[in-house]
């Protein structure tokens, strides 16, 4: 270890083993590709390579980013495209939600999945959009508003068993029935 005093402080060349470092000012490592190692196995590493910055966990455990202050958030910020700074995503500790503050763009063929077994999948294949589901799929407008299906072209309804039911408050009132040769419109109300 070489220790040199200078007008700006002390320069140390080589390794330095210390128990605790306390600083009342900035702690600077003004060299690209110099790594800060933490842990007995040097498992957590922080470095800047001259262009990009990295936080690496190279051991077998998980990497935690943890906010311990009650009702406070973790915010992920980046340039807003105009030279300013914007929050893109936040873990809201007061509301208990993960909140997207900007649009999330799923690229072609990348699915947004829901359920423990990815039961509901939504994606765009580059030409068409898909909603695929395992089990029943419910689309509901649960307020006094209406539910609209709109297309500038055709709307296609395809059922393997040939039945399309119409219900009022959960009670069946009518159906469309398709057979190999006929198409029926039928009321399912007994006195109609």
VENTALIN-V570649 format. One record per backbone hydrogen bond with DSSP energy under -0.5 kcal/mol. CO is the residue of the C=O (numbers start at 1). NH is the residue of the N-H. If there is no record, write none. Layout:
co:CO nh:NH
co:CO nh:NH
This chain:
co:1 nh:3
co:2 nh:4
co:2 nh:13
co:4 nh:11
co:6 nh:9
co:9 nh:6
co:11 nh:4
co:13 nh:2
co:16 nh:18
co:20 nh:22
co:26 nh:28
co:29 nh:31
co:31 nh:34
co:34 nh:48
co:35 nh:37
co:36 nh:46
co:38 nh:44
co:39 nh:42
co:43 nh:58
co:44 nh:38
co:45 nh:56
co:46 nh:36
co:47 nh:54
co:48 nh:33
co:52 nh:49
co:54 nh:47
co:56 nh:45
co:56 nh:58
co:62 nh:64
co:64 nh:66
co:66 nh:68
co:69 nh:72
co:74 nh:91
co:75 nh:77
co:76 nh:88
co:76 nh:89
co:78 nh:86
co:84 nh:80
co:86 nh:78
co:86 nh:88
co:88 nh:101
co:88 nh:102
co:89 nh:76
co:90 nh:92
co:90 nh:99
co:91 nh:74
co:91 nh:93
co:92 nh:96
co:92 nh:97
co:97 nh:92
co:97 nh:99
co:99 nh:90
co:99 nh:101
co:103 nh:105
co:104 nh:106
co:105 nh:107
co:107 nh:110
co:109 nh:111
co:111 nh:113
co:112 nh:122
co:114 nh:119
co:114 nh:120
co:115 nh:118
co:119 nh:121
co:119 nh:134
co:120 nh:114
co:121 nh:132
co:122 nh:112
co:123 nh:130
co:124 nh:109
co:128 nh:125
co:130 nh:123
co:132 nh:121
co:133 nh:135
co:136 nh:138
co:140 nh:142
co:156 nh:158
co:159 nh:162
co:162 nh:178
co:164 nh:176
co:166 nh:173
co:166 nh:174
co:168 nh:171
co:171 nh:168
co:173 nh:188
co:173 nh:189
co:174 nh:166
co:175 nh:186
co:176 nh:164
co:177 nh:184
co:182 nh:179
co:184 nh:177
co:186 nh:175
co:189 nh:192
